[in-house]
Amino acid sequence: MTRQAYRNVVRSFAGRRIVVVGDVMLDEYLFGRASRVSPEAPVMVVDVESEGAVPGGAANVACNLLALGASVAIVGVVGDDEAGRSLASMLAERGADVTGLVMDGDRPTTRKTRILAQSQQVLRVDREQTGVLGGGVSASLLDQVAARLADSEAVLISDYAKGVVHRELAERVVEEAHGAGKLVTANPKPANAAALRGADVVSFNESEAAAALQLLGLSRTATSSREGGEGIDRTGGALAAELGVRHLVVTQGSRGLSLWSADGTVRRIPARPVAVYDVAGAGDTVIAALTLGLAGGAEAHLAALVANHAASCVVRKVGVATVTADELLVDW
């Protein structure tokens, strides 16, 4: 891809209107130092020096879109608690439309608390409830999506297996969005892959792709690097055909990503050599940039190249992070 083509894709991100549907959560961080073992148990004692919180899960996808220049409306579920109010406030401050967040008093806002010592994560504590949503909450979510379709260019379904992206909701969102002529992209967990049949783009990492094949009743094809290109080609081709998507992306960590298209083409996009610091949230960056590229009219291969580069930029940052369009333009 030429430098000008790359810059054109990145510049097309500005002003794209995206609806994000999925599992929003609050990512909390405790930063400190560990220099002694607890006298109470064989564990390190972390002396906390600072702490912070950022939007996570589907909310991080929304933040990635916002950082890249998009206009974002987010639809998800929060609890009637301080974490939910804090999360909504953080998203609103970043420019997101948070009026589509539905409050469910029967479940807490999902929180993931990471404890880091000397910049290394030593423990994560999750507070969540992942059971089936009540019928009234699910109906409210669908209403919120429907109300935003007319003023959007794409719907991005971000699934973290916390209960929001269940089969009925996913199928209805795909159906209604396509009925309105909107692009649908998704990064589902394997258990919900079947519900995303017919989406325009579905993205997995390698282990998710293998798990999705098993759950869909297809013979498993290993995707490890030991099998080389042939293994990943068989996996991606089988999964793309089963899901009937226009494009399937499988991210492969330090080996970049692969893109399968409905016309039978397969493209491998190698990762840029960078000093990886933290891979948390890289998948969110990929689906966000890919969605914006396609919404802006870019060919899938060009959009995937930019998305791959965006991921290489974000993994150099600590924790769940985002990358801006200006950073992408400077870094290329």
PyMOL commands that set and color helices and strands:
alter all, ss='L'
color gray80, all
select helices_A, chain A and resi 3-11+58-67+82-93+135-149+167-179+190-196+206-215+225-243+253-255+282-295+300-314+325-331
alter helices_A, ss='H'
color red, helices_A
select strands_A, chain A and resi 17-22+24-37+44-57+71-79+97-104+111-117+120-127+154-158+183-187+201-205+247-251+257-261+266-269
alter strands_A, ss='S'
color yellow, strands_A
deselect
rebuild
show_as cartoon
